């Protein structure tokens, strides 16, 4: 976010609802002297053109709406708000002199930026004590917020509403309400913003006396909800709009898009200029070339339309054209002026009633052209006796098959202006967006798509949003690996954010990189082996020794050729860790061929099914810092659910440790659960489906490199812990342990099943089951008290059981180790307990009941008849 802009960028065009004397010099601006000094010391280059109009009314306590191309700059409101806050006259009017300004920002990142600016410029204000309020969804979080003694609060709509649930009295202290980036607030959180405004209005009405209350709204675009804001919540606000195309929306300018063929543009222009005596108009026809201006002028003359023309090569000067423009209208003659864009400003025309865009305008040019109609802007919010059907200014865009790519930028504007959009423009825009995506085809895959499954602003995003086979599939995992995800051990080494890491997949036995790392360390211990690189090549691996570690690196960017033997900075990538850095060229060492044969080990990991709360697009640093300290450099067990190139989507990811000298393993945490428990993350159920949809058209090449050498079956490892019977509490258990000797893969499969149950089966529980057998049958006792609605379905190797009890639904999906006779198997209720009797297909003892470990199923030792007969099977 930029803090200042040059005056030239605003084009010195402004639309005002009321007269304002601008303050364009900092020394004479209506700010506190100490604040002026603070701004000057920080090399503040303003006030900008917009600030020169916005500061005076805001500093006097009036309601203000400011729309500008730099409307996301907090310095539009921070200096005047700090000034009002320090004025004694403002404080004396407040109850108990405790008025608090509230700044509402669209997201935590902008709120944090505003907070830092307040800390910087607030030094000029005594006892300012700004407070940044960013809360999680945990109910206790609001109670920990300390706002006593603060003079200004910065937050977001969702966070404010959570705070008000605990501190409802906070609004009673509000004297100023600032809405930052109003178009974003209204487009994404309109319901929340109006809830805040309703509360603020009620509190203001109930306040004793006449305390000062002020609302300031700033942004870059006009939004349809601003009219309601003005009418219901503001007191005769000053409106400052320096983005004239946005003023045209506020001023109710009719926007028309007229499709036509390039060869038929003149005929279409003549139809638009079909004047009637009752509707005498003043029309400007804009073209982007002098030759085209002459061609249009001659065509109009042939069709008996009197017109003026102006371009750089024309003989008549601007003063002459301007005078003729005024005289023709006074005489009752329709006025048509054909001109190029560079001639408009000297003419100083503001009373046109119609603008025809013969050449398609860019977003920047559109505002300049519409400026010529500002005298005829008539906001609908104002009561007026003028017939809107005739008083409304009109803008007509001729859309041809040769319209440039500016059409994409114009479409959004026209939709906000409530224009009727022809299908030709939508089709043209769609084709241009497709072309823009194709232009990004060599860019990396969008980080937001990978992390959350969506990108909220694809047009502004510089990265691609589709699979590039040559980049992504070259190392993709085969289909069979995706269909049967494997349990792997991962080592996060670099934390990009809370759910995105760079690291390695580690083999428990004979890990090749561990062996390689030790060999490189021993090799480079010998000084004679440390041979510096003289000529760098991007296709070669080099050695890099840092402290006690040796890394394989690859040069990413080779600098321009300098003097021979000179040392320079080079950008390198750690091929086994995934990160990039800069080092001196003399640090790179020649790496023997035997150390280059092992493929790069770096893998990108993305934790699935969790995203930031409040529709944020980035993780709060508090979450990332917490996860960083918790997981970096530690081994975790993970289940790979999807891969693309060297990116692996994992779900879940679990930290499992062992107790020394005891055959017990402890599940310390689940990363997804850890994030959810902080209250700053929420469920993202569509994440994996969106990734799979993205890759649905992808065809994996048989000979492609992939992650297969990383992911193989590894059934040895740390055991899975026991968990509560209620599946909905699976993720919330902070710690569990088990001594049954099952593999981490079992744990991960069960955790995933538990989470699915929690999400898709509300109040659904897995019953506790005890089993025993004889030579021909297996008996299962389902431990559910007062079971009702019992259903049991049998197949050759599967039993599906369901029942209800006390408003709880119980479900067990049991995949059997051996086959049964489904037609001879039964389920009965005995002593208010469900008993399942399975008929074995082949007589004889079963060594275990289920194919996969299930913590809710165990052997019933009470039915073991011979205590000396060792049980030859696992308990589940």
DADA-V131958 format. One record per residue. OMEGA is omega as a letter, one per 40 degrees, with the letter a starting at -180 (* if undefined). Layout:
{{OMEGA} {OMEGA}}
This chain:
{{a} {a} {a} {i} {i} {a} {a} {a} {a} {i} {i} {i} {a} {i} {a} {i} {i} {a} {i} {i} {a} {i} {a} {a} {a} {a} {a} {a} {a} {a} {i} {a} {i} {i} {i} {i} {i} {i} {a} {i} {i} {i} {i} {a} {a} {e} {i} {a} {i} {i} {a} {i} {a} {a} {a} {a} {a} {a} {i} {i} {a} {i} {a} {i} {a} {i} {a} {i} {i} {a} {i} {i} {a} {a} {i} {a} {a} {a} {i} {i} {i} {i} {i} {a} {a} {a} {a} {a} {i} {a} {a} {a} {a} {i} {i} {i} {a} {a} {a} {i} {i} {i} {a} {a} {a} {a} {a} {a} {i} {i} {i} {i} {i} {i} {i} {i} {i} {i} {a} {a} {i} {i} {i} {a} {a} {i} {a} {i} {i} {a} {i} {a} {i} {a} {i} {a} {i} {a} {a} {a} {a} {a} {a} {a} {a} {a} {i} {i} {a} {a} {a} {a} {i} {a} {i} {a} {a} {a} {i} {a} {i} {i} {a} {i} {a} {a} {a} {a} {a} {a} {i} {a} {a} {i} {i} {i} {a} {i} {a} {a} {a} {a} {i} {i} {a} {a} {a} {a} {a} {a} {a} {a} {a} {i} {i} {a} {i} {i} {a} {a} {i} {a} {a} {a} {a} {a} {i} {a} {i} {a} {i} {i} {a} {i} {i} {i} {a} {i} {a} {a} {i} {i} {a} {a} {a} {i} {i} {i} {a} {a} {a} {a} {a} {a} {i} {a} {i} {i} {a} {a} {i} {i} {a} {i} {i} {i} {i} {i} {i} {a} {i} {i} {i} {a} {a} {i} {a} {i} {i} {i} {a} {a} {a} {a} {a} {i} {i} {i} {i} {i} {a} {a} {i} {a} {i} {a} {a} {a} {i} {a} {i} {a} {i} {i} {a} {i} {a} {i} {i} {i} {i} {i} {i} {i} {i} {a} {i} {i} {i} {i} {i} {a} {i} {i} {a} {a} {i} {i} {i} {i} {a} {a} {a} {a} {a} {a} {a} {a} {i} {i} {a} {i} {i} {i} {a} {a} {a} {a} {i} {a} {i} {i} {i} {a} {i} {i} {i} {a} {i} {a} {a} {i} {a} {a} {i} {a} {i} {i} {i} {a} {i} {i} {a} {i} {i} {a} {i} {i} {a} {a} {i} {i} {a} {a} {a} {a} {i} {a} {a} {i} {a} {a} {a} {i} {a} {i} {a} {a} {a} {a} {a} {i} {a} {i} {a} {i} {a} {a} {a} {a} {a} {i} {a} {i} {a} {i} {i} {a} {i} {a} {a} {i} {a} {a} {i} {a} {a} {a} {a} {a} {i} {i} {a} {i} {i} {i} {i} {i} {i} {a} {i} {a} {i} {a} {i} {i} {a} {i} {i} {i} {i} {i} {i} {i} {i} {i} {i} {i} {i} {a} {i} {i} {i} {i} {a} {a} {i} {i} {i} {a} {a} {i} {a} {i} {a} {a} {a} {a} {a} {a} {a} {a} {a} {a} {i} {a} {i} {a} {a} {a} {a} {a} {a} {a} {a} {a} {a} {a} {a} {i} {i} {a} {i} {a} {a} {i} {a} {i} {a} {i} {i} {a} {i} {a} {i} {i} {a} {a} {a} {a} {i} {a} {a} {i} {a} {i} {i} {a} {i} {i} {a} {a} {i} {i} {a} {a} {i} {i} {i} {i} {i} {a} {a} {i} {a} {a} {a} {a} {a} {a} {a} {i} {i} {i} {a} {a} {a} {a} {a} {i} {i} {i} {i} {a} {i} {a} {a} {a} {i} {a} {i} {a} {i} {a} {a} {a} {i} {a} {i} {a} {i} {a} {a} {i} {i} {i} {a} {i} {i} {i} {a} {i} {i} {a} {a} {i} {i} {a} {i} {a} {i} {i} {i} {a} {a} {i} {a} {a} {i} {a} {i} {a} {a} {i} {a} {a} {i} {a} {i} {a} {a} {i} {i} {a} {i} {i} {a} {i} {i} {a} {i} {i} {i} {i} {i} {a} {i} {i} {i} {a} {i} {i} {a} {i} {a} {i} {i} {a} {a} {a} {a} {i} {a} {i} {i} {i} {a} {i} {a} {a} {i} {i} {i} {a} {i} {i} {i} {i} {a} {a} {e} {i} {a} {i} {a} {i} {a} {i} {a} {i} {i} {a} {a} {i} {a} {i} {a} {a} {i} {a} {i} {i} {a} {i} {i} {a} {i} {i} {a} {i} {i} {a} {i} {a} {a} {a} {a} {i} {i} {i} {i} {i} {i} {a} {a} {a} {a} {i} {a} {a} {a} {a} {a} {i} {i} {a} {a} {a} {i} {a} {i} {a} {a} {a} {i} {i} {a} {a} {i} {a} {i} {a} {i} {a} {a} {a} {a} {i} {a} {a} {a} {i} {a} {a} {i} {a} {a} {i} {a} {i} {i} {a} {i} {i} {i} {a} {a} {i} {a} {i} {i} {i} {a} {a} {i} {i} {a} {a} {a} {a} {a} {a} {i} {a} {i} {a} {i} {a} {i} {a} {i} {a} {i} {a} {a} {a} {i} {a} {i} {i} {a} {a} {i} {i} {i} {a} {i} {i} {a} {i} {a} {i} {a} {i} {a} {a} {a} {i} {i} {a} {i} {i} {i} {i} {i} {i} {i} {i} {i} {a} {i} {i} {a} {i} {a} {i} {a} {a} {i} {i} {a} {a} {a} {a} {a} {i} {a} {i} {a} {a} {i} {a} {i} {i} {a} {i} {a} {i} {a} {i} {i} {i} {i} {a} {i} {i} {i} {a} {a} {i} {a} {i} {i} {a} {a} {a} {a} {a} {a} {a} {i} {a} {i} {a} {a} {a} {i} {a} {a} {i} {a} {a} {i} {a} {i} {*}}
